[in-house]
Amino acid sequence: MGIVSSFVNSLMLPSKKAVLKINKLKVSTSVFYFALLILLITLPDLIRLILSYDTQFSDLPRSVFIFQIVVFYPFQSIFIGILGITVAAAAGLLMNKWMQRRIKYALLWKMSLHASTTPLILYALVRNLYSINLVISIVLMLFVLYILYKMIAVYPKPKKK
């Protein structure tokens, strides 16, 4: 399954068909998909920062500024995104115990990564059209957890012996 089909299936979450297709993906494909998604979402910010060089950052040499914007900003965004995915997967681990399922942390991490697609797109739209506040951020985090909860619910409880 490629990047485009990963994106389409991530948008269809929490449907059972999409959950099962996503869980067949390799972790490396999922991480590459997430990094690409973060880069696309931060692209408007990168453009805005580059255009504001003359007015706000003129005391910094242009080459250093471009290097920082092109290299450090995307890596920082990807790092923070992976940190957020890890926290969501830890919450998924708690949901997993509470719902009495037997899903491994690695699979929960991958599920959290794909569950964050729609909230990340909504976050980018709101950030570029309006302004972000704490309430919007919390609602989007709860949306990720809701999608993750529905994804965990797809898996049946183990049979008791």
C-alpha positions in Angstrom: 0.0 0.0 0.0 1.4 3.3 -1.0 1.4 6.8 0.5 -1.8 7.9 -1.3 -3.7 4.8 -0.2 -2.4 5.3 3.4 -3.8 8.9 3.2 -7.2 7.7 1.9 -7.5 5.0 4.5 -6.5 7.4 7.2 -9.3 9.8 6.2 -11.8 6.8 6.3 -10.9 6.0 9.9 -12.4 4.6 12.1 -14.1 2.2 9.6 -13.1 -1.4 10.1 -11.9 -1.8 6.6 -9.5 1.1 6.9 -8.3 -0.1 10.3 -7.4 -3.5 8.9 -5.6 -2.1 5.9 -3.6 0.4 8.0 -2.5 -2.4 10.4 -1.0 -4.3 7.5 1.4 -1.4 6.7 5.0 -1.5 7.7 6.0 1.0 10.4 8.6 2.6 8.1 5.9 3.3 5.5 3.7 4.9 8.3 6.6 7.0 9.6 7.4 8.2 6.1 3.7 9.0 5.5 3.6 11.0 8.7 6.7 12.9 8.0 5.4 13.8 4.5 2.1 14.9 6.1 3.8 17.1 8.6 6.0 18.7 5.8 2.9 19.5 3.8 1.1 20.9 6.8 4.0 23.2 7.7 4.6 24.4 4.2 2.4 27.5 4.5 4.3 28.4 7.7 7.6 28.0 5.9 6.5 30.2 3.0 5.2 32.8 5.4 8.5 32.8 7.4 10.6 33.1 4.2 8.5 36.0 3.0 8.9 37.8 6.3 12.7 37.8 6.2 13.1 41.4 5.2 10.7 42.8 7.9 11.5 40.6 10.9 14.8 38.7 10.5 17.0 41.1 8.5 19.7 41.1 11.1 20.3 37.4 10.5 22.3 36.4 7.3 19.9 35.2 4.6 21.8 31.9 4.1 21.6 31.0 7.8 18.0 32.0 8.0 17.0 29.8 5.0 19.0 26.9 6.4 17.2 27.2 9.7 13.8 27.4 8.1 14.3 24.6 5.6 16.1 22.2 7.9 15.4 22.9 11.6 11.7 23.9 11.4 10.5 20.8 9.6 12.6 18.5 11.8 11.3 20.2 14.9 7.7 19.8 13.6 8.3 16.1 12.9 9.9 15.5 16.3 7.0 17.2 18.1 4.5 15.3 16.0 6.2 11.9 16.8 6.2 12.9 20.5 2.5 13.6 20.3 1.9 10.3 18.6 3.8 8.5 21.4 1.6 10.2 24.0 -1.5 9.3 22.1 -0.3 5.7 21.9 0.3 5.6 25.6 -3.3 6.8 26.1 -4.3 4.1 23.7 -2.5 1.5 25.8 -4.7 2.6 28.8 -7.8 2.4 26.6 -6.6 -1.1 25.4 -6.4 -2.3 29.1 -9.8 -0.7 29.9 -11.5 -2.2 26.9 -9.8 -5.6 27.6 -8.1 -6.0 24.3 -4.7 -7.4 23.5 -3.1 -4.9 21.1 0.6 -4.4 21.3 2.1 -0.9 21.8 3.8 -0.9 18.4 0.4 -1.4 16.7 -1.2 1.2 18.9 1.6 3.6 17.9 0.9 3.1 14.2 -2.8 3.4 14.8 -2.3 6.7 16.7 -0.2 8.0 13.8 -2.9 7.4 11.3 -5.7 8.5 13.6 -4.0 11.9 13.7 -4.4 12.6 10.0 -7.8 14.3 10.0 -7.1 16.3 13.2 -3.8 17.5 11.8 -5.4 18.6 8.6 -8.1 20.4 10.6 -5.5 22.0 12.8 -3.6 23.3 9.7 -6.8 24.7 8.2 -7.8 26.5 11.4 -4.3 27.8 12.0 -4.0 29.3 8.5 -7.6 30.7 8.3 -8.1 31.8 11.9 -6.1 31.6 15.0 -5.4 28.6 17.3 -6.3 28.7 21.0 -6.1 26.2 23.7 -9.8 25.0 23.3 -9.3 24.1 19.7 -6.1 22.2 20.4 -7.8 20.2 23.2 -10.8 19.4 21.0 -8.5 18.2 18.3 -6.5 16.0 20.7 -9.7 14.6 22.0 -10.7 13.9 18.4 -7.5 11.8 17.9 -8.3 9.9 21.1 -11.9 9.3 20.0 -10.7 7.9 16.6 -8.1 5.7 18.4 -10.9 4.5 20.7 -13.1 3.5 17.8 -10.1 1.8 16.1 -9.4 -0.3 19.3 -13.0 -1.2 19.4 -12.7 -2.9 16.0 -10.7 -5.7 17.6 -12.7 -8.3 19.5 -12.1 -9.1 23.1 -10.0 -12.3 23.6 -12.0 -15.4 24.4 -11.8 -16.5 28.0 -10.5 -20.0 28.7 
